[in-house]
């Protein structure tokens, strides 16, 4: 067992960041497969959208489960199990020829994303960091996941130019297993303080569930999942179909981006690139300002950005600007939300408590992905589902304001 250290760049942070990056690179790429798979099988858009929506939902179901496995049996065992679920699910995805089978295997993929995802790894990073550096360390790990989004979709787009989508998925399955080479760096740090170790998981969970602030954190995370799920799964197709033409003599063409399909994949990469800066900065600010107000500002910014974008003509320039603005706010909620949970309820069961909150995020992700496909098939565009995202974003901005962020000596939110 190792103790928390005053250094920010612990082996746990480095190894965990790489594993997060790999997991998110694969997950962020599924939107690029939206059109190839639909065209290959002549499926309605809603069918593959439902598969990705189910993946998001089972990611949410799996997050507290894998976190509890990690806190009970060992974090590294939870990561290994997640990696194998990821790889096996991807292999079976290539063998799926019906919508039902595609949707079924995405349950397993969702568990894989959970095992290699935030709940397990951020809890380890949080325990390995000192109080002084915890918020920034969580921001750095979250940003690493976003770096995967920078490279994942464009990498998938490049591979799809040379290989069938099934081959690209198999390549990703191999990569998910290869990430385990960094597992030796994930040495389990000291779990928590002596006082926190006296309480059982059930006691801590009941305490949190009775706290209105925990409920508001849970509800507020819903819109984050809705917006991220919809954008990841549908934004490449949205840009491909609705964006104005790319100037053949312009800068984008000079960079090799000559089609709206390529621009859609690059747009997700830009979201991830901007998020690296935004997430790290959000984690840094979390050391100095109340996290609930920072979260409210982030959701307000998302709401405004989405409303302005959909009201303006969709052009290559507006796509790039929106991607950068949305990217700066993309996963900035994660270090603040996970840090808020750790601050209020302690580090011992941080992974499980954050995992439960993350379930709300993934219910939102399920609806964002599924409604995107369903409403597209009904109305022929994404307008309604986009405005729903604007509405839930405004709700999240408001619901964070009443949270009581103070904590007394017993680890409970204070009455004052």
C-alpha positions as CSV (number, residue, x, y, z in Angstrom):
1,X,0.0,0.0,0.0
2,X,1.3,3.4,-0.9
3,X,0.3,6.7,0.7
4,X,-0.9,9.9,-0.8
5,X,1.9,12.1,-2.0
6,X,2.6,15.8,-2.4
7,X,3.6,15.1,-6.0
8,X,0.9,15.7,-8.7
9,X,2.3,13.3,-11.2
10,X,2.1,10.0,-9.3
11,X,2.5,6.6,-11.1
12,X,-1.2,6.1,-10.5
13,X,-2.1,9.3,-12.3
14,X,0.2,8.5,-15.3
15,X,-0.9,4.9,-15.7
16,X,-4.6,5.7,-15.0
17,X,-4.5,8.5,-17.6
18,X,-3.1,6.2,-20.3
19,X,-5.8,3.6,-19.6
20,X,-8.5,6.3,-19.6
21,X,-7.1,7.7,-22.9
22,X,-7.3,4.3,-24.6
23,X,-10.8,3.5,-23.3
24,X,-12.1,6.9,-24.4
25,X,-10.4,6.9,-27.8
26,X,-12.4,3.7,-28.7
27,X,-15.7,4.9,-27.1
28,X,-15.5,8.3,-28.8
29,X,-15.1,6.7,-32.2
30,X,-18.5,5.0,-32.3
31,X,-20.2,8.0,-33.9
32,X,-17.9,7.6,-36.9
33,X,-19.3,4.1,-37.5
34,X,-22.9,5.5,-37.5
35,X,-23.2,5.8,-41.3
36,X,-21.1,2.9,-42.4
37,X,-23.0,0.4,-40.3
38,X,-26.4,1.8,-41.2
39,X,-25.5,1.7,-44.9
40,X,-24.0,-1.8,-44.7
41,X,-27.2,-3.3,-43.2
42,X,-29.7,-0.8,-44.5
43,X,-30.8,-0.1,-40.9
44,X,-32.8,3.0,-39.9
45,X,-30.6,5.5,-38.0
46,X,-32.5,4.6,-34.8
47,X,-31.2,1.0,-34.7
48,X,-27.5,1.7,-34.3
49,X,-28.3,4.7,-32.2
50,X,-30.2,2.4,-29.8
51,X,-27.2,0.1,-29.6
52,X,-24.9,3.0,-28.6
53,X,-27.6,4.3,-26.2
54,X,-27.7,0.9,-24.6
55,X,-23.9,1.0,-24.3
56,X,-24.2,4.3,-22.5
57,X,-26.8,2.9,-20.1
58,X,-24.8,-0.2,-19.2
59,X,-21.8,2.0,-18.8
60,X,-23.8,3.8,-16.2
61,X,-25.1,0.6,-14.6
62,X,-21.6,-0.9,-14.6
63,X,-19.8,2.2,-13.1
64,X,-20.9,1.7,-9.5
65,X,-20.6,-2.1,-9.8
66,X,-17.0,-1.9,-11.1
67,X,-16.2,0.7,-8.5
68,X,-17.6,-1.5,-5.7
69,X,-15.6,-4.5,-7.1
70,X,-12.5,-2.3,-7.0
71,X,-13.1,-1.2,-3.4
72,X,-14.0,-4.7,-2.3
73,X,-11.6,-6.9,-4.3
74,X,-9.0,-4.6,-5.7
75,X,-9.0,-1.7,-8.2
76,X,-6.6,-3.4,-10.7
77,X,-8.8,-6.5,-10.8
78,X,-11.8,-4.3,-11.7
79,X,-9.7,-2.7,-14.6
80,X,-8.7,-6.1,-15.9
81,X,-12.3,-7.3,-15.9
82,X,-13.3,-4.1,-17.7
83,X,-10.7,-4.5,-20.4
84,X,-11.8,-8.1,-21.2
85,X,-15.4,-7.1,-21.3
86,X,-14.5,-4.3,-23.7
87,X,-12.5,-6.5,-26.0
88,X,-14.9,-9.4,-26.1
89,X,-17.8,-7.0,-26.7
90,X,-16.0,-5.4,-29.6
91,X,-15.3,-8.8,-31.1
92,X,-18.9,-9.9,-30.9
93,X,-19.9,-6.5,-32.4
94,X,-18.2,-7.5,-35.7
95,X,-20.3,-10.7,-35.7
96,X,-23.6,-8.9,-35.2
97,X,-25.8,-8.9,-38.3
98,X,-29.1,-7.9,-36.7
99,X,-30.1,-4.8,-34.7
100,X,-31.0,-7.0,-31.7
101,X,-27.6,-8.7,-31.6
102,X,-25.8,-5.3,-32.1
103,X,-27.7,-3.9,-29.2
104,X,-27.1,-6.9,-27.0
105,X,-23.3,-6.9,-27.4
106,X,-23.2,-3.2,-26.6
107,X,-24.3,-4.1,-23.1
108,X,-21.0,-5.9,-22.6
109,X,-19.1,-3.0,-24.3
110,X,-20.8,-0.6,-21.8
111,X,-19.5,-2.7,-18.9
112,X,-16.1,-2.6,-20.5
113,X,-16.1,1.2,-20.7
114,X,-17.1,1.3,-17.0
115,X,-14.3,-1.0,-16.0
116,X,-11.7,1.2,-17.8
117,X,-13.5,4.4,-17.0
118,X,-13.8,7.3,-14.5
119,X,-15.3,5.6,-11.5
120,X,-12.5,3.1,-10.8
121,X,-9.6,5.2,-12.0
122,X,-10.5,8.6,-10.7
123,X,-11.0,7.0,-7.2
124,X,-7.5,5.7,-7.4
125,X,-6.1,9.0,-8.6
126,X,-8.0,10.8,-5.9
127,X,-6.6,8.6,-3.1
128,X,-3.1,8.8,-4.4
129,X,-3.1,12.7,-4.5
130,X,-2.8,15.0,-1.6
131,X,-5.6,17.3,-0.5
132,X,-3.7,20.2,-2.1
133,X,-3.4,18.6,-5.5
134,X,-6.5,16.3,-5.6
135,X,-8.7,18.6,-7.8
136,X,-6.0,19.3,-10.3
137,X,-5.0,15.6,-10.4
138,X,-8.6,14.6,-11.2
139,X,-8.6,17.3,-13.9
140,X,-5.4,15.9,-15.4
141,X,-6.8,12.3,-15.5
142,X,-10.1,13.5,-17.0
143,X,-8.2,15.5,-19.6
144,X,-6.3,12.4,-20.6
145,X,-9.6,10.7,-21.4
146,X,-10.3,13.6,-23.6
147,X,-7.0,13.2,-25.3
148,X,-8.3,9.9,-26.4
149,X,-11.2,11.7,-28.0
150,X,-8.8,13.8,-29.9
151,X,-7.1,10.9,-31.6
152,X,-9.9,8.3,-31.6
153,X,-12.4,9.5,-34.2
154,X,-9.8,10.8,-36.7
155,X,-7.9,7.5,-36.3
156,X,-11.1,5.5,-36.9
157,X,-11.9,7.7,-40.0
158,X,-8.4,7.1,-41.4
159,X,-8.7,3.3,-40.8
160,X,-12.1,3.2,-42.5
161,X,-10.6,4.5,-45.7
162,X,-8.5,1.3,-46.0
163,X,-10.5,-1.3,-44.0
164,X,-14.0,-2.5,-43.5
165,X,-15.6,-1.3,-40.3
166,X,-15.4,-4.8,-38.8
167,X,-11.6,-4.8,-39.2
168,X,-11.3,-1.4,-37.5
169,X,-13.4,-2.7,-34.6
170,X,-11.1,-5.7,-34.2
171,X,-8.1,-3.4,-34.1
172,X,-9.7,-1.4,-31.3
173,X,-10.4,-4.7,-29.4
174,X,-6.7,-5.5,-29.5
175,X,-5.8,-1.9,-28.4
176,X,-8.2,-2.2,-25.4
177,X,-6.3,-5.3,-24.2
178,X,-2.9,-3.7,-24.9
179,X,-3.7,-0.9,-22.4
180,X,-3.2,-3.4,-19.5
181,X,0.5,-3.2,-20.0
182,X,0.3,0.0,-17.9
183,X,-1.5,-1.7,-15.1
184,X,1.6,-2.3,-12.9
185,X,1.7,1.5,-12.4
186,X,-1.7,1.4,-10.8
187,X,-0.5,0.5,-7.3
188,X,-3.4,0.7,-4.9
189,X,-2.9,3.8,-2.6
190,X,-4.0,4.0,1.0
191,X,-7.8,3.8,0.8
192,X,-8.7,6.6,3.3
193,X,-8.3,8.0,6.7
194,X,-8.7,5.9,9.8
195,X,-12.0,7.6,10.6
196,X,-13.4,6.9,7.2
197,X,-12.5,3.2,7.4
198,X,-14.8,2.8,10.5
199,X,-17.9,3.2,8.3
200,X,-19.2,0.5,6.1
201,X,-20.2,1.0,2.5
202,X,-23.9,0.7,3.4
203,X,-23.5,3.4,6.1
204,X,-21.9,5.8,3.7
205,X,-24.3,5.1,0.9
206,X,-27.3,5.6,3.2
207,X,-25.8,8.9,4.5
208,X,-25.4,10.2,1.0
209,X,-28.8,9.1,-0.2
210,X,-30.5,11.0,2.6
211,X,-28.6,14.2,1.8
212,X,-30.4,16.6,-0.6
213,X,-27.1,17.8,-1.9
214,X,-26.2,14.3,-3.2
215,X,-29.6,14.2,-4.9
216,X,-29.0,17.5,-6.6
217,X,-25.5,16.4,-7.8
218,X,-27.2,13.2,-9.1
219,X,-29.9,15.1,-11.0
220,X,-27.5,17.8,-12.3
221,X,-25.2,15.2,-13.9
222,X,-28.1,14.0,-16.2
223,X,-27.7,16.8,-18.7
224,X,-24.0,16.3,-19.0
225,X,-24.6,12.8,-20.2
226,X,-27.4,13.8,-22.5
227,X,-25.3,16.4,-24.3
228,X,-22.2,14.3,-24.5
229,X,-24.0,11.2,-25.6
230,X,-25.9,12.9,-28.3
231,X,-22.9,14.8,-29.6
232,X,-20.5,11.8,-29.6
233,X,-23.0,9.5,-31.4
234,X,-24.6,12.0,-33.8
235,X,-22.5,15.0,-34.4
236,X,-20.4,13.5,-37.2
237,X,-23.6,12.5,-39.0
238,X,-25.1,15.9,-38.2
239,X,-22.1,17.7,-39.7
240,X,-22.0,15.4,-42.7
241,X,-25.6,16.0,-43.7
242,X,-26.2,19.6,-42.7
243,X,-23.0,21.5,-42.9
244,X,-22.4,23.8,-45.8
245,X,-19.8,23.0,-48.4
246,X,-16.1,23.2,-47.7
247,X,-14.2,25.7,-49.8
248,X,-11.8,23.7,-52.0
249,X,-9.3,26.6,-51.9
250,X,-9.7,27.2,-48.1
251,X,-7.7,26.3,-45.1
252,X,-9.6,23.1,-44.3
253,X,-9.0,21.7,-47.8
254,X,-5.3,22.6,-47.4
255,X,-5.3,20.5,-44.2
256,X,-6.8,17.5,-46.1
257,X,-10.3,18.1,-44.8
258,X,-12.2,18.1,-48.1
259,X,-15.6,16.4,-47.1
260,X,-18.1,17.1,-44.4
261,X,-17.7,13.5,-43.3
262,X,-14.0,14.2,-42.5
263,X,-15.0,17.4,-40.9
264,X,-17.4,15.6,-38.6
265,X,-14.7,13.3,-37.4
266,X,-12.3,16.1,-36.9
267,X,-14.9,18.1,-35.0
268,X,-15.0,15.4,-32.3
269,X,-11.3,15.6,-32.2
270,X,-11.4,19.4,-31.7
271,X,-13.9,18.9,-28.9
272,X,-11.4,16.6,-27.2
273,X,-8.5,18.9,-27.9
274,X,-10.2,21.9,-26.3
275,X,-11.4,19.8,-23.4
276,X,-7.8,19.0,-22.4
277,X,-7.3,22.7,-21.6
278,X,-10.9,23.2,-20.2
279,X,-10.8,20.1,-17.9
280,X,-7.4,20.8,-16.5
281,X,-8.3,24.5,-15.8
282,X,-11.6,23.4,-14.2
283,X,-9.7,21.0,-11.9
284,X,-7.3,23.8,-11.0
285,X,-10.1,26.3,-10.3
286,X,-11.8,23.6,-8.1
287,X,-9.0,24.2,-5.6
288,X,-10.0,27.8,-5.1
289,X,-13.7,28.3,-5.8
290,X,-16.9,26.5,-4.7
291,X,-17.3,23.6,-7.2
292,X,-21.1,24.0,-7.3
293,X,-20.8,27.5,-8.8
294,X,-18.2,26.4,-11.3
295,X,-20.5,23.6,-12.4
296,X,-23.4,26.0,-12.7
297,X,-21.3,28.3,-14.9
298,X,-20.2,25.3,-17.1
299,X,-23.7,24.2,-17.7
300,X,-24.8,27.8,-18.5
301,X,-22.0,28.1,-21.0
302,X,-23.0,24.8,-22.7
303,X,-26.7,26.0,-22.9
304,X,-25.8,29.3,-24.5
305,X,-23.3,27.7,-27.0
306,X,-25.8,25.0,-28.1
307,X,-28.6,27.5,-28.6
308,X,-26.5,29.9,-30.6
309,X,-25.1,27.2,-32.8
310,X,-28.4,25.7,-33.8
311,X,-29.9,29.1,-34.5
312,X,-27.1,30.1,-36.9
313,X,-26.4,28.6,-40.4
314,X,-24.3,25.4,-40.1
315,X,-21.0,26.2,-41.8
316,X,-17.5,24.7,-41.5
317,X,-16.5,27.8,-39.5
318,X,-19.4,27.5,-37.1
319,X,-18.8,23.8,-36.7
320,X,-15.2,24.5,-35.7
321,X,-16.1,27.3,-33.3
322,X,-18.8,25.3,-31.6
323,X,-16.5,22.3,-31.3
324,X,-13.9,24.4,-29.5
325,X,-16.3,26.2,-27.2
326,X,-18.2,23.0,-26.4
327,X,-14.9,21.2,-25.9
328,X,-13.7,23.6,-23.4
329,X,-16.8,22.8,-21.3
330,X,-17.0,19.1,-22.3
331,X,-15.7,17.0,-19.4
332,X,-14.9,20.0,-17.2
333,X,-17.8,18.8,-15.0
334,X,-16.1,15.5,-14.2
335,X,-13.2,16.6,-11.9
336,X,-15.5,19.1,-10.2
337,X,-18.3,16.5,-9.7
338,X,-16.0,13.7,-8.5
339,X,-14.1,16.1,-6.3
340,X,-17.3,17.4,-4.8
341,X,-18.4,13.8,-4.0
342,X,-15.0,13.1,-2.4
343,X,-15.1,16.3,-0.4
344,X,-18.6,15.7,1.0
345,X,-18.4,12.0,1.7
346,X,-14.8,11.0,1.9
347,X,-12.4,8.9,-0.2
348,X,-13.1,5.4,1.1
349,X,-16.1,4.8,-1.1
350,X,-15.6,7.7,-3.5
351,X,-15.7,5.4,-6.5
352,X,-19.0,3.8,-5.6
353,X,-20.6,7.1,-4.7
354,X,-19.4,8.8,-7.9
355,X,-20.5,5.7,-9.8
356,X,-24.0,6.1,-8.6
357,X,-24.0,9.8,-9.6
358,X,-22.5,8.7,-12.9
359,X,-25.5,6.4,-13.5
360,X,-27.6,9.6,-13.9
361,X,-25.1,10.9,-16.4
362,X,-25.4,7.7,-18.4
363,X,-29.2,7.7,-18.3
364,X,-28.9,11.1,-19.9
365,X,-26.4,9.6,-22.4
366,X,-28.8,6.8,-23.2
367,X,-31.7,9.3,-24.0
368,X,-29.4,11.7,-25.9
369,X,-28.2,8.9,-28.2
370,X,-31.5,7.1,-28.6
371,X,-33.6,10.2,-29.0
372,X,-31.1,11.5,-31.5
373,X,-31.7,8.5,-33.8
374,X,-35.4,8.1,-33.0
375,X,-36.4,11.7,-33.6
376,X,-34.2,11.8,-36.7
377,X,-36.1,8.9,-38.2
378,X,-39.4,10.7,-37.4
379,X,-38.6,14.2,-38.4
380,X,-35.6,13.9,-40.7
381,X,-33.4,16.1,-38.6
382,X,-31.9,16.6,-35.1
383,X,-33.6,19.9,-34.3
384,X,-36.0,18.8,-31.5
385,X,-33.4,16.6,-29.7
386,X,-30.9,19.5,-29.9
387,X,-33.4,21.8,-28.1
388,X,-34.1,19.2,-25.5
389,X,-30.4,19.3,-24.7
390,X,-30.6,23.1,-24.3
391,X,-33.4,22.7,-21.8
392,X,-31.8,20.1,-19.6
393,X,-28.5,22.1,-19.7
394,X,-30.4,25.1,-18.2
395,X,-31.9,22.8,-15.6
396,X,-28.5,21.5,-14.5
397,X,-27.2,25.1,-14.2
398,X,-30.0,25.9,-11.7
399,X,-30.0,22.6,-9.7
400,X,-26.4,23.0,-8.6
401,X,-26.9,26.3,-6.9
402,X,-28.6,25.0,-3.7
403,X,-26.0,22.4,-3.0
404,X,-24.4,22.8,0.5
405,X,-20.7,22.3,-0.1
406,X,-19.4,22.7,3.5
407,X,-18.5,19.5,5.4
408,X,-18.2,19.0,9.2
409,X,-15.8,16.7,11.1
410,X,-18.1,13.7,10.7
411,X,-18.0,13.9,6.9
412,X,-21.5,15.2,6.6
413,X,-22.6,18.4,4.8
414,X,-23.0,21.0,7.5
415,X,-26.3,22.5,8.5
416,X,-25.1,26.0,7.9
